[in-house]
Amino acid sequence: MGHLHHAAYGWLTPALSYVMACIGAALGLRCTVRALAATGSTRRNWLLTAASAIGTGIWTMHFVAMLGFEVTGTDIHYNVPLTILSLLVAVLVVGAGVFAVGYGQGRGRALVLGGLTTGLGVASMHYLGMAALRLHGTVSYRPLTVALSVAIAVLAATAALWAALHTTSPPAAAGASLVMGAAVSSMHYTGMLAVAVRVTPSDAALPGATAMQFIFPLAVGLGSYLFLTCAFVALSPTADERAASASARSLGENAVGAR
């Protein structure tokens, strides 16, 4: 069996991946809160932004963590189409969960459905991303540990959506995003504990791309997207702020008219 290193660069990749998970969760929560206070196309647009933020945040967290994954006795490459598919799955399935909460009739039922859907999406992204691994040997999984990682994903997703429904202040949302980031990171590393690799030494070239050739540039690009989205959300006025601004303008116009 090959010896697995989950943090080949020390605490750098676990810490950076946790930060990315927290940023994605924070953006997703704030966008969901904005969506629940809106109607029509505005609600839909905020939910789409929430899905893309959470999905890309989780995906970036996973593959930043995978930059520190090494197996003694073999190089590691990634199948490019499967890796991109894992990103699309993350965004689409998380989107299904977010929309279930955003448009669900009963809050309790919508929360359970959204949490289950989103959690399974997170787990699907993780294991689809693992299926993209290409190395000299075979990868196997410990079923009970896999089941535990999926349970953590569902619980984390449900907790995040509950927070979106019940936390409106920025400090509360920030605290919830830290918890969500820790839960997603726990799911990832629990899933990685389920992995076992039997190395078959070979000099043959591996198919696919190395992490630095493909994963790192894509993770940097998605990380930039998250930061830009963060700035957009921070600068966008809330419904209350728009109402206050409209009220101030109305009072100003009335004052001018009275003169």
C-alpha positions in Angstrom: 0.0 0.0 0.0 1.3 3.5 -0.8 1.8 5.9 2.0 -0.5 8.9 1.7 0.4 12.5 2.6 -2.6 14.8 3.1 -0.6 17.9 3.8 2.6 17.7 1.9 3.1 21.5 2.3 2.4 21.5 6.0 -0.6 23.6 7.2 -0.5 25.8 4.1 -3.1 23.9 2.0 -5.4 22.9 4.9 -5.5 26.6 6.1 -6.0 28.0 2.6 -8.6 25.5 1.7 -10.5 26.3 4.9 -10.4 30.1 4.0 -11.8 29.3 0.6 -14.6 27.2 2.1 -15.5 30.0 4.6 -15.5 32.7 1.8 -17.8 30.6 -0.3 -20.1 29.9 2.6 -20.2 33.5 3.7 -21.1 34.7 0.2 -23.7 32.0 -0.2 -25.4 32.8 3.1 -25.5 36.5 2.4 -26.8 36.0 -1.1 -29.5 33.6 0.2 -30.5 36.2 2.8 -30.8 38.8 0.1 -32.8 36.4 -2.0 -35.3 35.7 0.7 -36.0 39.4 1.1 -36.5 39.9 -2.6 -39.1 38.8 -5.2 -39.3 37.9 -8.8 -36.2 37.9 -11.0 -34.2 39.6 -8.2 -34.7 36.6 -5.9 -33.7 34.2 -8.7 -30.6 36.1 -9.5 -29.5 36.2 -5.8 -30.1 32.5 -5.6 -28.0 31.8 -8.7 -25.2 33.9 -7.2 -25.5 31.9 -3.9 -25.3 28.6 -5.7 -22.3 29.7 -7.7 -20.5 31.1 -4.6 -21.1 28.0 -2.5 -20.4 25.6 -5.3 -17.2 27.2 -6.4 -16.1 27.8 -2.8 -16.5 24.1 -2.0 -14.8 23.0 -5.2 -11.9 25.4 -4.7 -11.6 24.2 -1.1 -11.4 20.6 -2.2 -8.8 21.0 -4.9 -6.6 23.5 -2.9 -6.5 20.7 -0.2 -5.7 18.2 -3.0 -2.6 20.3 -3.9 -1.1 18.9 -0.6 -2.1 15.3 -1.4 0.8 13.0 -2.3 1.3 9.2 -2.6 4.7 7.7 -2.2 5.8 5.7 -5.2 3.7 7.4 -7.8 3.0 10.8 -9.4 -0.6 12.1 -9.4 -2.4 13.5 -12.5 -6.0 14.6 -12.9 -8.5 13.8 -15.7 -9.4 17.2 -17.0 -13.1 16.6 -18.2 -14.0 14.8 -14.9 -12.5 17.6 -12.8 -14.5 20.2 -14.7 -17.6 18.0 -14.4 -17.1 17.9 -10.6 -17.2 21.7 -10.6 -20.4 21.8 -12.6 -22.0 19.1 -10.3 -21.1 21.2 -7.3 -22.8 24.3 -8.6 -25.8 22.6 -10.1 -26.7 20.4 -7.1 -26.0 23.1 -4.6 -28.2 25.3 -6.7 -31.0 22.8 -6.5 -30.7 22.9 -2.7 -30.6 26.7 -2.5 -33.6 27.0 -4.8 -35.5 24.5 -2.7 -35.1 26.8 0.3 -35.7 30.0 -1.7 -39.0 28.8 -3.2 -40.1 26.1 -0.8 -43.6 26.5 0.7 -42.9 24.9 4.1 -39.7 26.1 5.7 -39.1 22.8 7.6 -39.6 20.6 4.6 -37.7 22.9 2.3 -34.8 22.9 4.7 -34.6 19.1 4.9 -34.9 18.8 1.1 -32.4 21.5 0.5 -29.9 20.2 3.1 -30.1 16.7 1.7 -29.7 17.8 -1.9 -26.9 20.2 -1.2 -25.1 17.7 1.1 -25.3 15.0 -1.5 -24.0 17.5 -4.1 -21.0 18.3 -1.9 -20.3 14.6 -1.5 -20.8 13.9 -5.2 -18.4 16.7 -6.1 -15.8 15.3 -3.7 -15.9 11.7 -4.9 -16.2 12.7 -8.6 -13.1 14.8 -8.1 -11.4 11.8 -6.5 -12.5 9.7 -9.5 -10.4 12.1 -11.7 -7.2 11.0 -10.0 -4.8 9.2 -12.2 -1.8 7.4 -10.6 0.2 4.2 -10.9 -2.0 1.9 -8.8 -5.5 1.4 -7.7 -7.6 3.5 -5.3 -10.1 1.9 -2.9 -12.4 3.3 -0.1 -13.4 2.3 3.4 -17.3 2.2 3.1 -18.0 3.2 6.7 -15.7 6.2 6.5 -17.3 7.2 3.1 -20.8 7.0 4.8 -19.5 9.2 7.6 -18.2 11.8 5.2 -21.5 11.9 3.3 -23.4 12.3 6.7 -21.1 15.2 7.6 -21.8 16.8 4.2 -25.6 16.6 4.7 -25.4 18.0 8.2 -23.1 20.8 7.2 -25.3 21.8 4.3 -28.5 21.7 6.4 -26.9 23.8 9.1 -25.7 26.3 6.5 -29.2 26.6 4.9 -30.8 26.9 8.4 -28.3 29.8 9.1 -29.4 31.4 5.8 -33.0 31.3 7.0 -32.4 32.5 10.5 -29.4 34.8 10.5 -29.8 38.3 9.0 -27.0 40.3 10.7 -23.5 40.2 9.2 -21.8 39.1 12.4 -24.1 36.1 12.7 -23.6 35.2 9.1 -19.8 35.5 9.5 -20.0 33.1 12.5 -22.1 30.7 10.5 -19.7 30.8 7.6 -16.8 29.9 9.9 -18.8 26.9 11.2 -19.8 25.9 7.6 -16.1 26.1 6.5 -15.0 23.9 9.3 -17.8 21.4 8.5 -16.9 21.3 4.8 -13.2 20.9 5.6 -14.1 18.1 8.0 -16.1 16.3 5.3 -13.1 16.6 2.9 -10.5 15.2 5.3 -12.9 12.5 6.6 -13.4 11.5 2.9 -9.7 11.4 2.4 -9.3 9.1 5.5 -11.4 6.6 3.6 -8.9 6.4 0.8 -6.4 3.6 0.4 -4.0 3.3 -2.6 -2.2 0.2 -3.7 0.8 1.4 -5.8 1.9 -0.5 -8.9 5.4 0.9 -9.8 5.6 1.9 -13.4 7.7 4.2 -15.7 4.7 4.7 -18.0 3.5 8.3 -18.5 0.3 9.1 -16.7 -2.7 10.6 -18.6 -4.2 13.9 -17.6 -2.6 17.0 -16.1 -0.7 17.6 -13.0 -2.1 19.7 -10.1 0.1 22.6 -10.9 -0.6 22.5 -14.6 -4.4 22.5 -14.2 -5.8 22.6 -10.7 -3.7 25.5 -9.4 -4.5 27.9 -12.2 -8.2 27.0 -12.1 -8.3 27.3 -8.3 -6.7 30.7 -8.5 -9.2 31.8 -11.1 -12.2 30.7 -9.0 -10.7 32.2 -5.9 -10.5 35.5 -7.8 -14.1 35.1 -8.8 -15.1 34.6 -5.1 -13.3 37.7 -4.0 -14.9 39.8 -6.8 -18.3 38.4 -5.9 -17.6 39.2 -2.2 -16.9 42.8 -3.2 -20.1 43.0 -5.3 -22.2 41.6 -2.4 -20.6 44.0 0.1 -21.2 47.0 -2.1 -24.8 46.1 -3.2 -27.4 47.8 -1.0 -29.8 45.7 0.9 -33.6 46.0 0.6 -33.7 48.1 3.8 -31.0 50.3 2.6 -32.8 50.9 -0.7 -36.0 51.7 1.1 -34.2 54.1 3.4 -32.5 55.8 0.4 -35.9 56.1 -1.4 -37.5 57.5 1.7 -34.7 60.1 2.1 -35.0 61.1 -1.6 -38.8 61.5 -1.1 -38.4 63.7 2.0 -35.8 65.8 0.1 -38.1 66.3 -2.9 -41.0 67.2 -0.5 -38.9 69.7 1.3 -37.8 71.3 -2.1 -41.5 71.4 -3.2 -42.6 73.1 0.1 -40.2 75.9 -0.6 
